[in-house]
């Protein structure tokens, strides 16, 4: 989980850099999938035995996971271009609150007193950050909260997939499904006009996007989603 959080942080900084260079959200997310697929393709060449993990299995759940993840990620990236990083991450970290609630409902996990305390304090934290009634709520903050709820759905589906799928298979299908979604709204010319200054944040988005879900999937094999 620490590896996932560090990866998400690195990805956020890289996204801000690419957005400052004038790239659209679709193009940034396309770069994320392209770099991830390139890394996975190299791994498949070096270790042919991994190919068995790319066979299509549980595709309805994979599709649900990745469509919801893509929509949530789009909202998150949009908010990153509109809000300070600290506020985005403070609101995004409400994802565990929604995950805890959904895990009880969908996975049958137990909501212990300590977990209830986490949910309550998490909700109080949201109110402290947004200060409704004291200050006008920034609409971009609502985008982050919606993204956090979507990410919670992704957490639950990831936990479900880990019971039968390998980590390599989960991240492989994530990149395969999300790349076409990104290309729909991208300008192909943008990829041919990339400069040297784009290279580092582009790799940051792709590598961090891959390692974050690699770490997340492995973490979910070790305990409750909550």
Long-range contacts (C-beta under 8 A, 24 or more apart in sequence): 1-215, 1-216, 1-219, 3-211, 3-212, 3-215, 4-211, 4-212, 4-213, 4-215, 4-216, 4-219, 7-208, 7-209, 7-211, 7-212, 7-215, 8-208, 8-212, 9-89, 10-204, 10-208, 11-204, 11-205, 11-208, 11-209, 11-212, 12-80, 12-85, 12-88, 12-89, 13-85, 13-201, 13-204, 14-200, 14-201, 14-202, 14-204, 14-205, 14-208, 15-77, 15-80, 15-201, 15-205, 16-80, 16-81, 16-85, 17-200, 17-201, 17-204, 18-198, 18-201, 18-202, 18-205, 19-77, 19-80, 19-81, 21-197, 21-198, 21-201, 23-190, 23-198, 24-185, 24-186, 24-187, 24-190, 25-74, 25-77, 25-78, 25-81, 25-185, 26-182, 26-183, 26-184, 26-185, 26-186, 27-182, 27-186, 27-187, 27-190, 27-191, 28-77, 28-205, 29-70, 29-73, 29-74, 29-77, 29-178, 29-181, 29-182, 30-179, 30-182, 30-183, 30-186, 30-191, 31-191, 31-202, 31-205, 31-206, 32-178, 32-182, 32-205, 32-206, 32-209, 33-175, 33-178, 33-179, 33-182, 33-206, 33-209, 34-179, 34-206, 35-202, 35-203, 35-205, 35-206, 35-207, 35-209, 35-210, 36-171, 36-174, 36-175, 36-206, 36-207, 36-209, 36-210, 37-175, 37-176, 37-179, 38-206, 39-206, 39-207, 39-210, 40-168, 40-171, 40-172, 40-175, 40-210, 43-168, 50-168, 53-165, 53-166, 53-168, 53-169, 53-172, 54-168, 54-169, 54-172, 54-173, 55-169, 56-173, 57-164, 57-165, 57-169, 58-161, 58-164, 58-165, 59-173, 61-157, 61-160, 61-161, 62-161, 62-170, 62-173, 62-174, 62-177, 63-177, 64-157, 65-153, 65-154, 65-157, 65-158, 65-161, 65-174, 66-173, 66-174, 66-177, 66-178, 67-177, 67-181, 68-150, 68-153, 68-154, 68-157, 69-150, 69-151, 69-154, 69-174, 69-178, 70-177, 70-178, 70-181, 70-182, 71-150, 72-146, 72-147, 72-148, 72-149, 72-150, 72-151, 72-153, 72-154, 73-147, 75-143, 75-144, 75-146, 75-147, 75-150, 76-143, 76-144, 76-147, 76-151, 78-140, 78-143, 79-140, 79-141, 79-143, 79-144, 79-147, 82-138, 82-140, 82-143, 83-138, 83-140, 83-141, 83-144, 87-129, 87-141, 87-144, 88-144, 90-125, 90-129, 91-126, 91-129, 91-141, 91-144, 91-145, 91-148, 92-144, 92-147, 92-148, 92-151, 93-148, 94-122, 94-125, 94-126, 94-145, 94-148, 95-148, 95-149, 95-151, 95-152, 95-155, 96-122, 96-152, 96-226, 97-122, 97-123, 97-152, 98-148, 98-149, 98-151, 98-152, 99-152, 99-155, 99-156, 99-225, 99-226, 100-226, 101-152, 102-152, 102-153, 102-155, 102-156, 102-225, 103-156, 103-159, 103-224, 103-225, 103-226, 104-226, 106-156, 107-156, 107-159, 107-160, 107-224, 107-225, 109-224, 109-225, 109-226, 111-226, 115-226, 155-216, 155-220, 155-225, 156-225, 158-213, 158-216, 158-217, 158-220, 159-220, 159-225, 161-217, 162-217, 162-220, 162-221, 167-214, 167-217, 167-218, 167-221, 170-213, 170-217, 171-210, 171-213, 171-214, 171-217, 174-213, 175-210
